[in-house]
Amino acid sequence: MSQFAINLLFVGASFALYIGIAIWARAGSTKDFYVAGGGVHPITNGMATAADWMSAASFISMAGLISVGYVNSTFLMGWTGGYVILAMLLAPYLRKFGKFTVPDFIGDRFYSKTARVVAVICLIIASVTYVIGQMTGAGVAFSRFLEVPSSVGIWIAAGIVFLYAVFGGMKGITYTQVAQYIVLIIAYTIPAVFIALQLTGNPIPMFGMFSTHTESGVPLLAKLDEVVHALGFRDYTADVDNKLNMVLFTLSLMIGTAGLPHVIIRFFTVPKVADARWSAGWALVFIALLYLTAPAVASMARLNLLTTVYPEMAGQVQDYEEAAANPILYEERPDWIRTWEETGLITFTDHNNDGRIQMYNDANPAFEPLAAERGWEGNELTVNNDILVLANPEIANLPGWVIGLIAAGGIAAALSTAAGLLLAISSAISHDLIKNTINPGISEKGEMLAARISMGGAILLATYLGLNPPGFAAQVVALAFGLAAASLFPVLMMGIFSTRMNSKGAICGMLAGLISTLLYIFTYLGWFFIPGTNMLPNTEPNWLLGISPLSFGAIGAMINFAVAFAVSSVTEEPPQEIQDLVESVRYPKGAGLAVDH
C-alpha cells in the first residue's frame, strides 16, 4: 500500500469517527449547544479540554519553536502555568456563577449591556486571531499528507469542522474532542518513542533527551550544541539574553491561558463547582503527556535535520569545521526532503552553484569569514518550523503507518481547537449579542438557528484568514494569548475578587488593555491587514525597552487593572445585590450544585 493510501486511510477513518460522534451527540437544545447539557464528567471534560487546548500550535509548531533553542520552552512554562491559575483562581468560581459564556458572566457581574458588548468584542478579536493558527496548521498537515495545496486543505478542514460543530454544538464538540485527544496523543508519542530509541536507545523521550547520543557517544544535547555551533547558530542550550522580555512573555502566556474564552467555557459543562476544579486538574495531566515529550521531539528533530544535511556530523567527529564543510549533494537528498519540497514548506536555492546544500546561519556576522572561505554565498535550505513534528517520522525513516498516524494527529489537533474557538465566537454572537442584547424575546429555536448561522459565518471568516495568515501558527497564537491577557483575564479576576469593581471601571479597563496591546502590536510588529496579502512583520529591533509585541499582553493586563481600579475608585460603588452576588461566588459552600442558567 502506498504512503498516500495509508495517510488517506488514517485521516479518513478519523473524520468518519468525528462525524459519527457528532451525529450521535447532536445538540437538541441551547443548553446542549452552549454547555453540552451541563452534565459532562470531570475526566471526560479534562480530556476534551486538553484536546481543545493542544492546538496546531502545541502539536505542530511548539516543537518547531523549541528546536531553534531551548529558550523557547517559555511556551511550555507559560501555557502550563496558566492552567494552574485557571484551576485555582477562575474555573470553580465561574462555574458557581452558572452562565453559558464569558461575556455572559461579565454582562451580569457588571450589570451592563455595554460591558457585555465590549467583552464580546474582546472575545472575538482574541478568538479570531487564535483560530488563524489552527486553520494554517490544518493546511500544512493536509498539504503534505493528502497531497493537496495548503489552500485546499484549509477548505477541507473548514468543511469537516462545519459538519460536526454546527450540528453538534458543545455536546458534539466535547465527545469529538475526547476522540481527537486520543488520536493526537498516540500520534505524538509513538513517533517520539521510535526516534528516542533510534537516537539514544532510551524509549522514554523526555529521558532520552538527556541520554547519550548512540552514534557519537556524547550526550544528545551536547552533540546538538556542537552541531549547531559549527554552523554558526546559537547553542541550543544557550541562555536567554533579554530576561525581562522572557518573564513578560511567560506571564502573558500564563494569564492569556487563564483568559481564553474557549477554554473557560469548558468548565461550564460540568455538573458541580468541585468538578470544575477536578476538570482543570485532569486537563493538566492529559496535557503533560504531550508537553513533557515536546522538548525531546524538538531537540531530536533538529539534530536529525542537520545531520541529514551534513552526514559527516552524525557520528564521532574530531573536527566539526571539517565535517561542516561537506554538506550533502542536492541530487542525493533523501526522499523526505523531495516530498516536502512539493508543499513549498522546504525550499532550496543553490546560491553558489556547487550542487550541495549549505544550511547555516548566514545572519551571523562572526560566521561570515568561515562561510566565505568555504565558498558559501548564503543559506540555501529554508525549512518551515511548522513541519518538523510532521516530518520527523520521515526524517527518521519510521514505518508508513506511523506517518499516517501523525497525519491524523496533526489534523485532529488543529480541528479540535478550531471547533472550540468557533463555538466561543458563535455563542458570543447568538447568546450575548442577539439573545441578551438585541432581541431578548427570541425563541429557543430562533436562538439555536442564530447560533448555527453564527458558527457558519465564523468558519468562513476563519477560512479566509487561514488562507491569508500573518505568520506561522505558534506566533499567531502567541498574539491571541496577549490579547486575551490584556482584555479578558483582568476583568474576570476583578469580577470575582473585587466587590468594589463597577461597570465603568470594567469597561474602561477592558478597552484600555485591548487598545494599548493592539497599538503596540501594530506599531512594533508592523502587521497590517491588507486583503489578499500576507501580513509581514517589521523585524527591526526597535521595541520599547526590548519588549516583544508577543510579550506586551502582560503590560496590557497591568494597564487594564490600573485603569479599572482608578475609574472605579472615583465612581459609584456597584449595587448592593451585585456585591452580595460576588461574595457568594467567592465563597462557594463546598462542592454543591452550581446555579443553573
C-alpha positions in Angstrom: 0.0 0.0 0.0 1.4 3.4 -0.9 2.1 6.1 1.7 -0.7 8.3 0.3 -3.2 5.4 0.7 -2.1 4.8 4.3 -2.4 8.5 5.1 -5.8 8.7 3.5 -6.9 5.6 5.5 -5.9 7.1 8.8 -7.2 10.6 8.1 -10.4 9.3 6.6 -11.1 7.0 9.5 -10.6 9.8 12.0 -13.0 12.0 10.0 -15.6 9.3 10.0 -15.2 8.9 13.7 -15.7 12.6 14.4 -18.7 13.0 12.2 -20.3 9.8 13.7 -19.8 11.1 17.2 -21.3 14.5 16.2 -24.4 12.8 14.8 -24.8 10.7 18.0 -24.3 13.7 20.3 -26.3 16.2 18.2 -27.4 19.2 20.3 -31.1 19.3 20.9 -31.4 22.5 22.9 -29.5 25.7 23.5 -28.1 24.2 26.7 -26.7 21.3 24.7 -25.3 23.6 22.2 -23.6 26.0 24.6 -22.6 23.8 27.6 -23.3 20.2 26.5 -26.3 20.0 28.8 -24.1 20.8 31.9 -23.5 17.1 32.7 -20.1 16.2 31.4 -17.9 14.0 33.7 -14.7 15.8 35.0 -12.4 13.2 33.5 -14.2 13.4 30.1 -14.2 17.2 30.3 -10.5 17.2 31.3 -9.6 15.1 28.2 -11.8 17.3 26.0 -10.2 20.4 27.5 -6.8 19.0 26.7 -7.7 18.5 23.1 -9.3 21.9 23.0 -6.1 23.3 24.4 -3.5 21.3 22.4 -3.9 23.1 19.2 -2.0 23.1 16.0 0.4 25.4 17.8 1.1 22.7 20.5 1.1 19.7 18.2 2.8 21.2 15.1 4.5 24.4 15.9 5.7 24.2 19.5 8.4 21.6 18.9 9.5 23.6 15.9 10.0 26.7 18.0 11.8 24.8 20.8 14.0 23.2 18.1 15.5 26.6 17.4 16.7 26.9 21.0 15.6 25.7 24.5 14.9 29.3 25.4 11.6 28.8 23.6 10.5 26.5 26.4 8.8 29.6 27.7 5.8 28.4 25.7 5.7 25.3 27.9 6.1 27.2 31.1 3.5 29.9 30.2 0.8 27.6 28.9 1.2 25.1 31.8 1.3 27.8 34.4 -1.8 29.3 33.0 -3.8 26.1 33.8 -2.7 26.3 37.4 -4.1 29.9 37.6 -7.3 28.8 35.8 -7.8 25.8 38.2 -7.1 27.8 41.3 -8.5 31.3 40.7 -11.1 31.2 37.9 -12.7 27.8 37.0 -14.6 26.9 40.2 -15.9 30.5 40.7 -17.0 30.9 37.2 -18.8 27.6 37.4 -20.5 28.7 40.6 -21.9 31.7 38.6 -23.7 29.2 36.3 -23.5 31.1 33.0 -23.0 29.9 29.4 -20.3 32.2 28.2 -17.5 34.6 29.3 -19.5 37.8 28.2 -22.5 36.3 30.0 -20.6 36.4 33.2 -19.2 39.9 32.5 -22.5 41.3 31.5 -24.3 40.1 34.6 -21.5 40.7 37.1 -21.0 44.3 35.9 -24.8 44.8 35.4 -24.2 46.4 32.0 -25.0 45.6 28.4 -22.1 47.8 27.3 -19.7 45.6 29.4 -21.2 42.6 27.7 -20.7 44.0 24.2 -17.1 45.1 25.0 -16.4 41.6 26.3 -17.9 40.1 23.1 -15.6 42.4 21.0 -12.5 41.3 23.1 -13.5 37.6 22.8 -14.0 37.8 19.0 -10.7 39.6 18.4 -8.7 37.1 20.6 -10.5 34.0 19.3 -10.3 35.0 15.6 -6.6 35.7 16.0 -6.2 32.3 17.6 -8.2 30.4 15.0 -5.9 31.7 12.2 -3.1 29.5 13.6 -5.4 26.4 13.6 -6.5 26.8 10.0 -3.0 27.4 8.9 -1.8 24.3 10.8 -4.5 22.2 9.2 -3.5 23.5 5.8 0.1 22.4 6.5 -0.9 18.9 7.5 -3.3 18.5 4.6 -0.9 19.8 2.0 1.7 17.2 2.9 -0.2 14.1 3.8 -3.2 14.3 1.4 -1.0 15.8 -1.4 -3.3 18.8 -2.0 -2.4 22.5 -1.9 -2.5 24.1 1.5 -5.4 26.3 0.5 -7.5 23.2 -0.5 -6.5 21.6 2.9 -7.9 24.6 4.7 -11.2 24.4 2.9 -11.4 20.6 3.7 -10.7 21.4 7.4 -13.4 24.1 7.3 -15.9 21.6 5.8 -15.2 18.9 8.5 -15.5 21.4 11.3 -18.8 22.6 9.9 -20.2 19.1 9.8 -19.6 18.3 13.4 -19.5 21.7 15.1 -22.5 23.4 13.6 -24.9 20.5 14.2 -23.3 19.1 17.4 -22.6 22.3 19.3 -20.7 21.9 22.6 -22.2 18.5 23.1 -20.9 17.1 19.8 -17.6 19.0 20.1 -17.0 17.7 23.7 -17.2 14.0 22.7 -15.4 14.6 19.4 -12.6 16.3 21.3 -12.2 13.2 23.5 -11.7 11.1 20.4 -9.3 13.8 19.0 -7.3 13.8 22.2 -6.8 10.0 22.0 -5.8 10.3 18.3 -3.3 13.2 18.8 -1.6 11.9 21.9 -1.0 8.5 20.3 0.2 10.2 17.1 2.6 12.4 19.0 4.1 9.9 21.5 4.6 6.8 19.3 6.9 8.6 16.8 8.7 10.2 19.7 9.4 6.8 21.3 10.7 5.4 18.0 13.0 8.4 17.5 14.3 8.4 21.1 15.1 4.6 20.7 16.8 5.3 17.4 19.0 8.2 18.7 19.6 7.2 22.3 18.4 3.7 23.0 16.0 5.1 25.6 12.3 4.5 24.9 11.1 7.4 27.1 11.6 10.6 25.0 11.9 13.1 27.9 14.7 10.9 29.4 16.3 10.2 26.0 16.9 13.9 25.6 19.3 13.8 28.5 20.8 10.4 27.5 23.8 9.6 25.3 23.6 10.0 21.6 24.2 6.4 20.4 26.1 7.1 17.2 28.6 9.7 18.6 28.8 8.5 22.2 28.3 12.0 23.7 25.2 13.4 25.5 22.5 14.2 23.0 22.2 17.9 23.9 26.0 18.3 23.9 26.0 16.8 20.4 23.3 19.2 19.3 25.2 22.2 20.7 28.3 21.1 18.8 26.5 20.7 15.5 24.6 24.0 15.6 27.7 25.9 16.8 29.7 24.5 13.8 27.0 26.0 11.5 27.0 29.5 13.1 23.8 29.0 15.1 23.4 29.9 18.7 24.0 26.9 21.1 20.8 25.0 21.6 21.1 25.2 25.4 22.2 28.9 25.5 20.6 31.2 28.0 18.2 34.0 27.0 19.6 37.5 26.6 16.6 39.6 27.4 15.3 38.2 30.7 12.7 41.0 31.1 11.1 40.0 27.8 11.2 36.3 28.7 9.4 37.0 32.0 6.8 39.2 30.4 6.3 36.7 27.6 5.8 33.8 30.0 3.4 35.9 32.1 1.5 36.9 29.0 1.0 33.3 28.1 0.0 32.3 31.6 -2.7 34.9 32.1 -3.7 34.7 28.5 -4.3 31.0 29.0 -6.5 31.7 32.0 -8.4 34.3 30.0 -9.1 32.3 26.8 -12.9 32.1 26.4 -12.9 28.8 24.5 -11.1 27.1 27.4 -13.1 28.8 30.1 -16.5 27.7 28.7 -15.4 24.1 29.0 -15.8 24.5 32.8 -19.4 25.5 32.4 -20.2 21.9 31.1 -19.7 20.0 34.4 -22.4 19.4 36.9 -20.8 20.8 40.1 -18.4 23.5 41.3 -15.9 20.9 42.5 -16.0 19.2 39.1 -14.7 22.4 37.5 -11.5 22.2 39.6 -11.1 18.5 39.0 -11.6 19.1 35.3 -8.7 21.5 35.3 -6.5 19.0 37.2 -7.3 16.2 34.8 -6.6 18.5 31.8 -3.2 19.3 33.3 -2.4 15.5 33.5 -3.5 14.9 29.9 -1.7 18.0 28.6 1.5 17.0 30.5 1.7 13.8 28.4 2.4 15.9 25.3 4.2 18.8 26.9 6.8 16.6 28.6 7.5 15.0 25.2 7.7 18.2 23.1 11.3 19.3 24.1 12.6 15.8 23.3 10.9 15.8 19.9 12.3 19.3 19.3 15.9 18.6 20.1 15.9 15.2 18.3 14.2 16.7 15.2 16.8 19.5 15.0 19.7 17.0 15.3 18.1 14.7 12.7 17.6 17.5 10.2 21.1 18.9 10.5 22.8 15.5 10.4 20.7 14.7 7.3 22.2 17.7 5.5 25.7 17.2 7.0 26.1 13.4 7.2 29.7 13.5 8.4 28.4 15.2 11.6 26.2 12.3 12.6 28.9 10.0 14.2 32.0 10.6 16.2 33.5 13.9 15.0 37.0 15.1 15.7 36.8 18.3 13.7 33.3 19.8 13.3 34.5 22.6 11.0 35.8 20.0 8.6 32.6 17.9 8.8 30.5 21.0 8.3 32.4 21.8 5.1 30.9 18.8 3.3 27.1 19.0 3.1 25.1 16.5 1.1 24.7 16.8 -2.6 21.3 18.1 -3.6 20.8 15.2 -6.0 21.4 12.8 -3.1 18.9 14.5 -0.8 16.6 12.0 1.0 13.1 11.3 -0.2 11.5 13.2 2.7 13.1 16.5 1.5 11.9 15.8 -2.0 8.4 15.1 -0.7 8.2 18.3 1.5 9.6 20.4 -1.3 6.4 19.7 -3.2 4.4 21.5 -0.5 6.6 24.6 -0.7 7.4 24.3 3.0 11.0 23.4 2.2 12.8 25.4 -0.5 16.4 25.1 -1.9 18.3 27.7 -3.8 21.8 26.9 -5.0 23.4 30.3 -4.5 27.0 29.2 -5.3 26.0 26.6 -8.0 28.0 23.8 -6.4 25.2 21.3 -6.3 25.4 20.9 -2.5 23.0 22.0 0.3 24.5 24.7 2.5 22.3 25.1 5.6 23.8 27.6 8.1 23.3 30.9 9.9 24.1 33.5 7.2 22.8 36.2 9.6 25.7 35.7 12.0 28.5 38.2 11.1 31.1 36.2 13.1 30.5 33.2 10.8 30.9 35.2 7.5 34.7 34.7 7.1 34.4 31.0 7.5 31.5 30.8 5.1 33.4 32.9 2.6 36.4 30.6 3.0 34.2 27.6 2.1 32.7 29.4 -0.9 29.3 29.6 0.7 27.1 32.5 -0.5 24.1 32.3 1.8 21.8 29.7 3.4 20.4 27.5 0.7 17.8 25.3 2.5 14.8 27.0 4.2 12.7 24.8 6.4 9.3 26.0 7.8 9.3 25.4 11.5 5.8 24.1 11.4 6.8 20.9 9.5 9.3 19.4 12.0 6.9 17.3 14.0 5.0 16.2 10.9 8.2 15.4 9.0 10.0 13.7 12.0 8.8 10.1 11.2 10.1 10.5 7.6 13.4 12.0 8.7 13.9 9.0 11.0 12.7 6.5 8.3 9.9 5.2 10.5 7.2 2.8 9.2 4.5 4.2 6.9 1.7 3.6 9.4 3.5 6.0 11.9 3.4 8.7 9.2 -0.3 8.1 8.7 -0.9 8.2 12.4 0.9 11.6 12.8 -1.1 12.9 9.8 -4.3 12.1 11.6 -2.9 13.6 14.9 -1.8 16.9 13.4 -5.2 17.4 11.7 -7.0 16.4 14.9 -5.0 19.0 16.9 -5.9 21.8 14.5 -9.6 20.8 14.2 -10.2 20.3 18.0 -9.1 23.8 18.9 -10.7 25.4 15.9 -14.0 23.9 16.9 -13.8 25.2 20.4 -12.8 28.7 19.3 -15.6 28.8 16.7 -18.1 27.7 19.3 -16.9 30.5 21.6 -17.4 33.1 18.8 -20.7 31.6 17.8 -22.0 31.6 21.4 -20.9 35.2 22.0 -22.8 36.3 18.9 -26.0 34.3 19.3 -26.3 34.3 23.1 -24.7 37.5 24.2 -25.4 39.9 21.3 -28.6 38.6 19.9 -30.4 36.9 22.9 -29.2 39.2 25.7 -28.7 42.5 23.9 -30.5 42.9 20.6 -33.6 40.6 20.8 -34.3 39.3 24.4 -37.6 37.8 23.2 -36.1 35.4 20.7 -37.3 31.8 21.0 -35.0 28.9 21.8 -35.5 27.6 18.3 -34.5 31.0 16.9 -31.5 31.2 19.1 -30.3 27.8 18.0 -30.7 28.9 14.4 -28.7 32.1 15.1 -26.0 30.0 16.9 -25.6 27.7 13.9 -25.6 30.6 11.4 -23.0 32.4 13.5 -20.9 29.3 13.6 -21.1 29.0 9.8 -20.1 32.7 9.4 -17.2 32.3 11.8 -16.0 29.3 9.9 -15.9 31.3 6.7 -14.0 34.1 8.3 -11.5 31.7 9.9 -11.0 30.0 6.5 -10.3 33.4 4.8 -7.8 34.3 7.5 -6.2 30.9 7.4 -5.7 31.4 3.6 -4.0 34.8 4.4 -2.1 34.2 7.7 0.1 36.8 9.3 2.7 34.3 10.5 3.4 30.7 11.4 0.9 29.0 13.8 2.6 29.4 17.2 3.5 33.1 16.6 -0.1 34.0 15.7 -1.4 32.0 18.7 1.0 33.9 21.0 -0.6 37.2 19.9 -4.0 35.8 20.7 -2.8 35.0 24.2 -1.6 38.5 24.6 -4.9 39.9 23.6 -6.8 37.6 26.0 -4.4 38.5 28.8 -4.8 42.2 28.2 -8.5 42.3 27.8 -10.4 39.4 29.5 -8.2 38.0 32.3 -8.2 41.2 34.4 -11.9 41.8 34.2 -12.6 38.1 35.2 -10.3 38.4 38.2 -11.7 41.7 39.3 -15.2 40.4 38.8 -14.6 37.5 41.1 -12.3 39.1 43.8 -13.3 42.7 44.0 -16.7 43.8 45.3 -15.7 47.4 44.6 -15.2 47.0 40.9 -18.1 48.6 39.0 -19.2 48.6 35.4 -17.4 51.8 34.4 -14.1 50.5 35.7 -14.5 47.2 34.0 -15.4 48.7 30.6 -12.6 51.3 30.7 -10.1 48.6 31.8 -11.0 46.2 29.0 -10.8 48.9 26.4 -7.5 50.3 27.7 -5.9 46.8 27.8 -7.2 45.8 24.4 -6.4 49.1 22.6 -2.9 49.6 24.1 -2.0 46.0 23.2 -3.3 46.3 19.6 -1.5 49.7 19.2 1.8 48.1 20.4 1.4 45.1 18.1 0.7 47.3 15.0 3.4 49.8 15.9 6.2 47.5 16.6 5.4 44.3 14.8 4.2 46.1 11.7 1.3 43.8 10.8 -1.3 45.4 8.6 -4.5 43.7 7.5 -4.3 44.1 3.7 -6.8 41.9 1.9 -5.2 39.4 -0.4 -1.7 39.7 1.0 0.3 38.2 3.8 1.0 40.5 6.8 4.7 40.7 7.2 6.4 41.7 10.4 8.8 44.6 10.8 11.9 42.8 12.1 13.9 45.9 13.2 14.8 45.6 16.9 13.1 48.9 17.8 10.8 47.5 20.5 10.2 49.7 23.6 12.6 48.5 26.3 13.2 45.4 24.3 9.6 44.2 24.9 8.4 42.0 22.1 4.9 42.5 20.7 4.3 38.9 21.7 5.1 39.8 25.3 3.1 43.0 25.6 -0.1 41.2 26.7 1.3 41.3 30.3 1.8 45.0 30.1 -1.7 45.4 28.6 -3.1 43.5 31.6 -1.4 45.8 34.0 -2.8 48.8 32.2 -6.3 47.1 32.3 -6.0 46.6 36.1 -4.7 50.1 36.7 -7.3 51.9 34.6 -10.2 49.8 36.0 -9.3 50.4 39.7 -8.7 54.1 39.0 -12.0 54.6 37.3 -13.9 52.5 39.9 -12.3 54.5 42.8 -13.8 57.8 41.6 -17.2 56.5 40.5 -20.1 54.9 42.4 -20.0 51.5 44.1 -21.8 48.6 42.5 -25.4 47.9 43.7 -25.5 46.0 46.9 -27.1 43.0 45.3 -24.1 42.7 43.0 -21.7 43.0 45.9 -23.6 40.2 47.7 -23.5 38.1 44.5 -19.7 38.5 44.3 -19.4 37.4 47.9 -21.5 34.3 47.3 -19.4 33.4 44.3 -16.1 34.0 46.1 -17.0 31.7 49.0 -18.9 28.8 47.5 -20.3 26.4 50.0 -18.4 23.2 49.4 -18.9 21.4 46.1 -22.7 21.8 45.8 -24.6 22.1 42.6 -24.0 25.3 40.7 -26.8 27.6 39.9 -28.4 26.7 36.6 -28.7 29.4 34.0 
